[in-house]
Amino acid sequence: MTPDLWQRGCERLASELPEQQFNTWIRPLPPAEVQPQDDATTRASLRVANRFKLDWIRSQYAGRIEAVLSDLAGHPVRLDLQLAPRELPAVRPPAAAQPPANDE
């Protein structure tokens, strides 16, 4: 199992899918975390930014992504799609907690 399985899979998908579809749905995905499993399969975990994208990729592309990765790996690859954790915006302390301005 080579660590560049996801990269090679993306290259193949880029050659198979219409350019606009690839650039809209596949290219923006972060690299998958690829891990061998105990049962002679590999799991490719993808974290997707929002529920809409997750549902669309699952319904339109998951089977094709699994097929391409499995073909390249030479054994079954299971795609695991998950929502990416949201990053919390930096929180400013309340005004009362800020030191008073020095008006010298």
Protein Blocks (a to p, Z undefined) as FASTA:
>chain_A
ZZklmmmmmmmmmmmpcfklmmmmmmmpccddddddfkopacdddddfbfklmmmmmmmm
mmmmmmmmmmmnopacdddddddddddddddddfklpccddfZZ
